[in-house]
């Protein structure tokens, strides 16, 4: 898979997971949000659990899955609101 196709697939999965779990970055785009997003993207791009992620998306969940490298980051972000 080409880099751009992989990036598109991963960003699509990450965006859907953020929406479903309540991670909301619409309140601003300050340094904290930019850093959060940069780290989240990097973790997602290097994740080896794509199959598990796609399966998770077919089910009803509202908390980040434990297999996700962004699970703690997303949970902490949600809790800080």
MMTF fields as JSON, N, C-alpha, C and O atoms, coordinates in Angstrom:
{
  "mmtfVersion": "1.0.0",
  "mmtfProducer": "UNKNOWN",
  "numBonds": 323,
  "numAtoms": 324,
  "numGroups": 81,
  "numChains": 1,
  "numModels": 1,
  "chainsPerModel": [1],
  "groupsPerChain": [81],
  "chainIdList": ["A"],
  "bondAtomList": [4, 2, 8, 6, 12, 10, 16, 14, 20, 18, 24, 22, 28, 26, 32, 30, 36, 34, 40, 38, 44, 42, 48, 46, 52, 50, 56, 54, 60, 58, 64, 62, 68, 66, 72, 70, 76, 74, 80, 78, 84, 82, 88, 86, 92, 90, 96, 94, 100, 98, 104, 102, 108, 106, 112, 110, 116, 114, 120, 118, 124, 122, 128, 126, 132, 130, 136, 134, 140, 138, 144, 142, 148, 146, 152, 150, 156, 154, 160, 158, 164, 162, 168, 166, 172, 170, 176, 174, 180, 178, 184, 182, 188, 186, 192, 190, 196, 194, 200, 198, 204, 202, 208, 206, 212, 210, 216, 214, 220, 218, 224, 222, 228, 226, 232, 230, 236, 234, 240, 238, 244, 242, 248, 246, 252, 250, 256, 254, 260, 258, 264, 262, 268, 266, 272, 270, 276, 274, 280, 278, 284, 282, 288, 286, 292, 290, 296, 294, 300, 298, 304, 302, 308, 306, 312, 310, 316, 314, 320, 318],
  "bondOrderList": [1, 1, 1, 1, 1, 1, 1, 1, 1, 1, 1, 1, 1, 1, 1, 1, 1, 1, 1, 1, 1, 1, 1, 1, 1, 1, 1, 1, 1, 1, 1, 1, 1, 1, 1, 1, 1, 1, 1, 1, 1, 1, 1, 1, 1, 1, 1, 1, 1, 1, 1, 1, 1, 1, 1, 1, 1, 1, 1, 1, 1, 1, 1, 1, 1, 1, 1, 1, 1, 1, 1, 1, 1, 1, 1, 1, 1, 1, 1, 1],
  "groupList": [{"groupName": "UNK", "atomNameList": ["N", "CA", "C", "O"], "elementList": ["N", "C", "C", "O"], "formalChargeList": [0, 0, 0, 0], "bondAtomList": [1, 0, 2, 1, 3, 2], "bondOrderList": [1, 1, 2], "singleLetterCode": "X", "chemCompType": "L-PEPTIDE LINKING"}],
  "groupTypeList": [0, 0, 0, 0, 0, 0, 0, 0, 0, 0, 0, 0, 0, 0, 0, 0, 0, 0, 0, 0, 0, 0, 0, 0, 0, 0, 0, 0, 0, 0, 0, 0, 0, 0, 0, 0, 0, 0, 0, 0, 0, 0, 0, 0, 0, 0, 0, 0, 0, 0, 0, 0, 0, 0, 0, 0, 0, 0, 0, 0, 0, 0, 0, 0, 0, 0, 0, 0, 0, 0, 0, 0, 0, 0, 0, 0, 0, 0, 0, 0, 0],
  "groupIdList": [1, 2, 3, 4, 5, 6, 7, 8, 9, 10, 11, 12, 13, 14, 15, 16, 17, 18, 19, 20, 21, 22, 23, 24, 25, 26, 27, 28, 29, 30, 31, 32, 33, 34, 35, 36, 37, 38, 39, 40, 41, 42, 43, 44, 45, 46, 47, 48, 49, 50, 51, 52, 53, 54, 55, 56, 57, 58, 59, 60, 61, 62, 63, 64, 65, 66, 67, 68, 69, 70, 71, 72, 73, 74, 75, 76, 77, 78, 79, 80, 81],
  "secStructList": [7, 7, 2, 2, 2, 2, 2, 2, 2, 2, 2, 2, 2, 2, 2, 2, 2, 2, 2, 2, 2, 6, 7, 7, 7, 6, 6, 7, 7, 1, 2, 2, 2, 2, 2, 2, 2, 2, 2, 2, 2, 2, 2, 2, 2, 6, 7, 1, 7, 2, 2, 2, 2, 2, 2, 2, 2, 6, 1, 7, 7, 7, 1, 7, 7, 6, 6, 1, 6, 6, 2, 2, 2, 2, 2, 2, 2, 2, 2, 6, 7],
  "xCoordList": [0.854, 0.0, 0.9, 1.874, 0.569, 1.381, 1.239, 0.27, 2.214, 2.196, 0.916, 0.302, 0.511, -0.656, -1.949, -2.847, -2.056, -3.244, -3.278, -4.335, -2.121, -2.042, -2.384, -3.126, -1.848, -2.132, -3.617, -4.206, -4.222, -5.649, -6.471, -7.408, -6.119, -6.83, -6.709, -7.701, -5.498, -5.27, -5.965, -6.546, -5.913, -6.554, -8.066, -8.743, -8.581, -10.011, -10.407, -11.395, -9.63, -9.901, -9.761, -10.611, -8.698, -8.476, -9.576, -10.058, -9.973, -11.039, -12.345, -13.038, -12.675, -13.911, -13.833, -14.805, -12.67, -12.525, -12.65, -13.285, -12.055, -12.142, -13.591, -14.035, -14.323, -15.733, -16.552, -17.342, -16.369, -17.167, -16.871, -17.747, -15.641, -15.282, -15.386, -15.181, -15.702, -15.914, -14.692, -14.689, -13.653, -12.476, -12.826, -13.06, -12.861, -13.297, -12.19, -11.834, -11.654, -10.6, -11.132, -10.353, -12.448, -13.041, -13.001, -13.339, -12.6, -12.58, -11.402, -11.362, -10.462, -9.328, -8.221, -8.245, -7.264, -6.128, -4.836, -3.914, -4.777, -3.584, -2.47, -2.619, -1.354, -0.197, -0.516, -0.004, -1.347, -1.68, -2.436, -2.145, -3.401, -4.175, -3.311, -3.45, -2.425, -1.544, -0.613, -0.402, -0.062, 0.826, 0.068, 0.567, -1.133, -1.983, -2.243, -2.104, -2.615, -2.932, -1.694, -1.772, -0.58, 0.667, 1.068, 1.431, 1.001, 1.339, 0.335, 0.711, -0.937, -1.983, -1.791, -1.907, -1.501, -1.282, -0.078, -0.142, 1.008, 2.207, 1.934, 2.344, 1.244, 0.93, 0.056, 0.281, -0.923, -1.832, -1.097, -1.324, -0.237, 0.492, 1.42, 1.689, 1.907, 2.832, 2.145, 2.81, 0.846, 0.088, 0.037, -0.089, 0.135, 0.056, -1.29, -1.445, -2.272, -3.574, -4.679, -5.806, -4.37, -5.354, -6.55, -7.694, -6.3, -7.395, -8.312, -9.534, -7.728, -8.512, -9.297, -10.445, -8.677, -9.332, -10.545, -11.618, -10.366, -11.485, -12.623, -13.794, -12.282, -13.307, -14.009, -15.233, -13.255, -13.807, -14.82, -15.845, -14.524, -15.411, -16.759, -17.739, -16.816, -18.081, -18.977, -20.123, -18.457, -19.197, -19.573, -19.08, -20.453, -20.885, -19.944, -19.916, -19.183, -18.269, -18.284, -18.554, -17.991, -17.867, -16.624, -16.447, -15.771, -14.493, -13.379, -13.585, -12.212, -11.113, -10.719, -10.697, -10.411, -10.029, -8.62, -7.759, -8.397, -7.096, -5.973, -4.815, -6.282, -5.227, -4.714, -3.659, -5.429, -5.077, -3.935, -3.999, -2.894, -1.804, -2.234, -1.517, -3.391, -3.917, -4.951, -5.52, -5.198, -6.245, -6.092, -7.033, -4.934, -4.721, -4.777, -5.367, -4.171, -4.165, -5.598, -5.955, -6.417, -7.805, -8.594, -9.357, -8.416, -9.132, -8.766, -9.638, -7.487, -7.044, -7.628, -8.032, -7.672, -8.225, -9.714, -10.183, -10.442, -11.874, -12.097, -12.979, -11.303, -11.446, -11.11, -11.641, -10.241, -9.813, -10.838, -10.701, -11.857, -12.855, -13.672, -14.559],
  "yCoordList": [-1.175, 0.0, 1.237, 1.304, 2.202, 3.412, 4.223, 4.075, 5.07, 5.904, 6.723, 6.802, 7.331, 8.212, 7.442, 7.927, 6.255, 5.433, 4.992, 5.004, 4.602, 4.202, 5.379, 5.221, 6.549, 7.737, 8.066, 8.392, 7.984, 8.261, 7.264, 7.654, 5.98, 4.948, 5.199, 5.145, 5.472, 5.669, 6.925, 6.904, 8.011, 9.244, 9.085, 9.664, 8.314, 8.033, 7.248, 7.572, 6.218, 5.424, 6.28, 6.224, 7.066, 7.89, 8.935, 9.165, 9.563, 10.56, 9.968, 10.56, 8.793, 8.139, 7.757, 7.917, 7.248, 6.882, 8.111, 8.046, 9.218, 10.444, 10.908, 11.302, 10.865, 11.265, 10.357, 10.833, 9.058, 8.094, 8.117, 7.812, 8.476, 8.466, 9.839, 9.961, 10.874, 12.197, 13.081, 14.05, 12.774, 13.642, 14.814, 14.635, 16.016, 17.206, 18.247, 18.799, 18.511, 19.519, 20.82, 21.712, 20.941, 22.12, 23.363, 24.452, 23.224, 24.366, 25.295, 26.4, 24.875, 25.736, 24.955, 23.725, 25.663, 25.011, 25.58, 25.902, 25.698, 26.217, 25.191, 24.09, 25.548, 24.651, 23.288, 22.271, 23.251, 21.974, 21.067, 19.875, 21.627, 20.832, 20.361, 19.229, 21.227, 20.849, 19.721, 18.775, 19.819, 18.779, 17.473, 16.401, 17.566, 16.395, 15.695, 14.477, 16.462, 15.898, 15.302, 14.23, 15.972, 15.483, 14.133, 13.207, 14.024, 12.763, 11.667, 10.509, 12.036, 11.061, 10.509, 9.303, 11.382, 10.958, 10.029, 8.992, 10.391, 9.563, 8.176, 7.169, 8.126, 6.831, 5.994, 4.792, 6.607, 5.887, 5.379, 4.25, 6.19, 5.794, 4.607, 3.828, 4.464, 3.378, 2.195, 1.241, 2.248, 1.205, -0.084, -0.048, -1.204, -2.502, -3.182, -4.344, -2.474, -3.081, -2.599, -2.368, -2.45, -1.941, -2.884, -2.43, -4.179, -5.149, -5.05, -5.039, -4.977, -4.841, -3.533, -3.491, -2.478, -1.172, -1.21, -0.716, -1.793, -1.892, -2.719, -2.389, -3.794, -4.61, -3.794, -3.852, -3.036, -2.206, -1.223, -0.94, -0.707, 0.263, -0.341, 0.387, -1.649, -2.289, -2.553, -2.973, -2.308, -2.589, -1.285, -0.214, -1.392, -0.225, -0.016, -0.825, 1.061, 1.411, 2.924, 3.665, 3.374, 4.816, 5.168, 6.316, 4.182, 4.437, 3.886, 2.905, 4.508, 4.035, 2.601, 2.255, 1.771, 0.386, 0.287, 1.118, -0.718, -0.872, -1.179, -0.875, -1.772, -2.09, -0.847, -0.897, 0.252, 1.474, 2.217, 2.445, 2.596, 3.346, 4.744, 5.389, 5.207, 6.502, 6.378, 7.385, 5.184, 4.958, 5.863, 6.558, 5.852, 6.673, 8.162, 8.947, 8.54, 9.952, 10.449, 11.529, 9.659, 10.048, 10.073, 11.007, 9.056, 9.006, 10.195, 10.799, 10.53, 11.685, 12.981, 13.856, 13.104, 14.309, 14.455, 15.548, 13.351, 13.362, 13.73, 14.529, 13.151, 13.407, 14.851, 15.377, 15.491, 16.86, 17.91, 19.073, 17.527, 18.512, 19.003, 19.836],
  "zCoordList": [0.0, 0.0, 0.0, 0.749, -0.836, -0.903, 0.387, 1.133, 0.625, 1.827, 1.917, 2.981, 0.809, 0.844, 1.064, 1.753, 0.492, 0.745, 2.201, 2.832, 2.735, 4.137, 5.047, 6.017, 4.739, 5.545, 5.511, 6.542, 4.338, 4.206, 5.027, 5.725, 4.941, 5.699, 7.204, 7.931, 7.659, 9.092, 9.613, 10.698, 8.855, 9.308, 9.337, 10.186, 8.426, 8.409, 9.661, 10.319, 9.98, 11.181, 12.44, 13.33, 12.512, 13.694, 13.85, 14.959, 12.759, 12.82, 13.309, 14.136, 12.79, 13.231, 14.703, 15.442, 15.132, 16.537, 17.434, 18.487, 17.03, 17.823, 17.932, 19.01, 16.836, 16.864, 17.762, 18.577, 17.618, 18.377, 19.865, 20.675, 20.238, 21.654, 22.309, 23.517, 21.532, 22.106, 22.194, 22.953, 21.437, 21.398, 20.493, 19.297, 21.068, 20.33, 20.317, 21.359, 19.152, 19.008, 18.431, 18.095, 18.312, 17.678, 18.555, 18.091, 19.798, 20.709, 20.456, 20.998, 19.659, 19.359, 18.693, 18.662, 18.168, 17.517, 18.07, 17.321, 19.368, 20.016, 20.042, 19.511, 20.659, 20.709, 21.318, 20.849, 22.345, 22.983, 22.023, 21.931, 21.312, 20.37, 19.203, 18.739, 18.735, 17.629, 18.044, 17.285, 19.233, 19.745, 19.947, 19.606, 20.499, 20.708, 19.376, 19.27, 18.378, 17.07, 16.401, 15.802, 16.495, 15.9, 16.507, 15.781, 17.843, 18.517, 18.172, 17.983, 18.092, 17.76, 16.352, 16.133, 15.412, 14.024, 13.934, 13.274, 14.586, 14.549, 15.124, 14.547, 16.254, 16.873, 15.95, 15.804, 15.335, 14.443, 13.199, 12.765, 12.637, 11.431, 11.682, 10.767, 12.908, 13.238, 13.914, 14.317, 14.038, 14.736, 13.911, 12.687, 14.592, 13.933, 14.099, 13.723, 14.658, 14.963, 14.02, 14.458, 12.754, 11.796, 11.677, 11.637, 11.621, 11.518, 12.729, 12.583, 13.928, 15.153, 15.157, 15.6, 14.667, 14.621, 13.691, 14.037, 12.523, 11.586, 12.18, 11.993, 12.895, 13.547, 14.628, 14.744, 15.418, 16.487, 15.915, 16.536, 14.727, 14.084, 13.69, 13.532, 13.532, 13.149, 14.353, 14.197, 15.55, 16.782, 17.476, 17.123, 18.464, 19.242, 20.43, 21.358, 20.395, 21.487, 21.657, 20.711, 22.874, 23.088, 23.9, 24.308, 24.131, 24.796, 23.905, 23.189, 23.946, 23.102, 23.466, 24.647, 22.485, 22.749, 23.332, 23.04, 24.142, 24.795, 23.812, 24.099, 22.658, 21.688, 20.97, 20.338, 21.054, 20.327, 21.025, 22.233, 20.282, 20.899, 21.365, 22.129, 20.909, 21.338, 22.457, 22.879, 22.932, 23.923, 25.15, 25.536, 25.744, 26.947, 26.614, 27.356, 25.518, 25.099, 24.896, 25.367, 24.195, 23.955, 25.258, 25.503, 26.096, 27.38, 28.263, 28.887, 28.315, 29.11, 28.563, 29.329, 27.25, 26.621, 26.953, 27.273, 26.875, 27.184, 28.644, 28.958, 29.533, 30.969, 31.336, 32.313, 30.57, 30.874, 30.48, 30.859, 29.73, 29.294, 30.437, 30.249]
}
